[in-house]
Amino acid sequence: MLSRLARPAAAAAALRRGIATSAQNNAKVAVLGASGGIGQPLSLLLKNSPLVSKLSLYDIAHTPGVAADLSHIETKANVKGFLGADHLGECLKGCNVVVIPAGVPRKPGMTRDDLFNTNASIVATLTTACAKHCPEAMICIISNPVNSTIPITSEVFKKHGVYNPKKIFGVTTLDIVRANTFVAELKGLDPAQVSVPVIGGHAGKTIIPLISQCTPKVDFPQDQLIKLTGRIQEAGTEVVQAKAGAGSATLSMAYAGARFVFSLLNAINGKEGVIECAFVRSDETESPYFSTPLLLGKNGIEKNLGIGKITSFEQKMVADAMPELKASIKKGEEFAKNFK
Ligand SMILES: NC(=O)c1ccc[n+]([C@@H]2O[C@H](COP(=O)([O-])OP(=O)(O)OC[C@H]3O[C@@H](n4cnc5c(N)ncnc54)[C@H](O)[C@@H]3O)[C@@H](O)[C@H]2O)c1
């Protein structure tokens, strides 16, 4: 079963009892884009975790306020705010994990690819700083379009001679969180007990939920399966439309981002059997980057668990996603080549 965010109550109880949840809970985590719609609640969840001892918050606006606010919370993580490019290096030094939700979100009618022009250079700039100041850190990219920002990050790290494909992750966890929730709703299950792998990429039809591999096993008539799959693929747009111009998913994304970071930290701390899906460098299909379940370990990806057995309906989705995936990846790689 895929790993889940520790229940806040359990984490808080562990803190009160002074119980260490792992051998070395002393991770330094940075959030780049920390003042934004995702950045703030994500930073709150990270501050609430006993796994984090230092929390570095970077943005081009408002970080002194966000950091001062969070620093009053009675948990051990030491919070520091860093404002503007001159302080980015200091923010990143010694980081174990860097999470990047910096960039503009969608408005109604936009695709994730419409964000490329703005977000590609933001991600290239921030990951250049990561390559220089914390080349060993795990890099988790939330900024869209993820199908292009991961190839950009990889090319930036290659340029600096510090590329390790086992440590660069496109965060697709929200797709898994949504799939679990929607399946649970339809079947009257507790969402916390449902686990649906979602493979492929993170945009429209490249989001491929593997309902056939759901735990517990669930069955849907074909028309319901098609509807459910479509809802998971377009769930981001559902939020964008409901927010009517005020942005895209922030709170559920913060939850999903925190879940992914906690899985990484648990794996770094030696916990065994931690599995998450993420968009990474991959040899599983003809697409050079692809999301599949990954076994995480001390050094990032320990083993790519691959696609596994899938139905012909799911096989067709994988085939149909290939042209868009490859085009988005190429676009990111071309951009990074010309980025100075
Ligand atoms: N991976 C996913 O599943 C997923 C889900 C939802 C949103 N997103 C993406 O996350 C990104 C952020 O969304 P949001 O709702 O938090 O947006 P937002 O506009 O609320 O916040 C973005 C933050 O980034 C900051 N920023 C901009 N340029 C920066 C730079 N050069 N350096 C540092 N910080 C910078 C802004 O000041 C702002 O605080 C968007 O690209 C969105 O599409 C991804």
The ligand as a Tripos MOL2 file, in Angstrom:
@<TRIPOS>MOLECULE
LIG
   44    48     1     0     0
SMALL
NO_CHARGES

@<TRIPOS>ATOM
      1 N1          1.8890   19.1970   -8.6420 N.am      1 LIG1
      2 C1          0.6180   19.4240   -8.3750 C.2       1 LIG1
      3 O1         -0.1660   18.4740   -8.1980 O.2       1 LIG1
      4 C2          0.0960   20.8200   -8.2380 C.ar      1 LIG1
      5 C3         -1.1640   21.0430   -7.6830 C.ar      1 LIG1
      6 C4         -1.6080   22.3540   -7.5300 C.ar      1 LIG1
      7 C5         -0.7970   23.4120   -7.9610 C.ar      1 LIG1
      8 N2          0.4110   23.1570   -8.5200 N.ar      1 LIG1
      9 C6          1.2960   24.2500   -8.9750 C.3       1 LIG1
     10 O2          1.9650   24.8340   -7.8540 O.3       1 LIG1
     11 C7          2.3850   26.1640   -8.2010 C.3       1 LIG1
     12 C8          2.0680   27.1380   -7.0630 C.3       1 LIG1
     13 O3          0.6790   27.2500   -6.8690 O.3       1 LIG1
     14 P1          0.0800   28.2330   -5.7410 P.3       1 LIG1
     15 O4         -1.3830   28.0530   -5.7770 O.co2     1 LIG1
     16 O5          0.8250   28.0630   -4.4720 O.co2     1 LIG1
     17 O6          0.4570   29.6570   -6.3830 O.3       1 LIG1
     18 P2          0.5700   31.0710   -5.6210 P.3       1 LIG1
     19 O7          0.5940   32.1280   -6.6750 O.co2     1 LIG1
     20 O8         -0.4430   31.1730   -4.5390 O.co2     1 LIG1
     21 O9          1.9940   30.9980   -4.9150 O.3       1 LIG1
     22 C9          3.1820   30.9450   -5.6420 C.3       1 LIG1
     23 C10         4.2860   31.5460   -4.7980 C.3       1 LIG1
     24 O10         5.4890   31.4790   -5.5580 O.3       1 LIG1
     25 C11         6.1980   32.6710   -5.3210 C.3       1 LIG1
     26 N3          7.1830   32.9110   -6.3690 N.ar      1 LIG1
     27 C12         6.9950   33.3900   -7.6200 C.ar      1 LIG1
     28 N4          8.1740   33.4990   -8.2570 N.ar      1 LIG1
     29 C13         9.1140   33.0470   -7.3940 C.ar      1 LIG1
     30 C14        10.5220   32.9290   -7.4480 C.ar      1 LIG1
     31 N5         11.2130   33.2690   -8.5490 N.pl3     1 LIG1
     32 N6         11.1670   32.4330   -6.3710 N.ar      1 LIG1
     33 C15        10.4810   32.0750   -5.2510 C.ar      1 LIG1
     34 N7          9.1450   32.1930   -5.1330 N.ar      1 LIG1
     35 C16         8.4860   32.6760   -6.1880 C.ar      1 LIG1
     36 C17         5.1310   33.7570   -5.2340 C.3       1 LIG1
     37 O11         5.6320   34.9330   -4.5880 O.3       1 LIG1
     38 C18         4.0520   33.0360   -4.4360 C.3       1 LIG1
     39 O12         4.2210   33.2450   -3.0520 O.3       1 LIG1
     40 C19         1.6770   26.4700   -9.5190 C.3       1 LIG1
     41 O13         2.5970   26.3120  -10.5680 O.3       1 LIG1
     42 C20         0.5960   25.4190   -9.6140 C.3       1 LIG1
     43 O14         0.2250   25.1430  -10.9350 O.3       1 LIG1
     44 C21         0.8650   21.8920   -8.6510 C.ar      1 LIG1
@<TRIPOS>BOND
     1     1     2 1
     2     2     3 2
     3     2     4 1
     4     4     5 ar
     5     4    44 ar
     6     5     6 ar
     7     6     7 ar
     8     7     8 ar
     9     8     9 1
    10     8    44 ar
    11     9    10 1
    12     9    42 1
    13    10    11 1
    14    11    12 1
    15    11    40 1
    16    12    13 1
    17    13    14 1
    18    14    15 2
    19    14    16 1
    20    14    17 1
    21    17    18 1
    22    18    19 2
    23    18    20 1
    24    18    21 1
    25    21    22 1
    26    22    23 1
    27    23    24 1
    28    23    38 1
    29    24    25 1
    30    25    26 1
    31    25    36 1
    32    26    27 ar
    33    26    35 ar
    34    27    28 ar
    35    28    29 ar
    36    29    30 ar
    37    29    35 ar
    38    30    31 1
    39    30    32 ar
    40    32    33 ar
    41    33    34 ar
    42    34    35 ar
    43    36    37 1
    44    36    38 1
    45    38    39 1
    46    40    41 1
    47    40    42 1
    48    42    43 1
@<TRIPOS>SUBSTRUCTURE
     1 LIG1         1 GROUP 0 **** ****
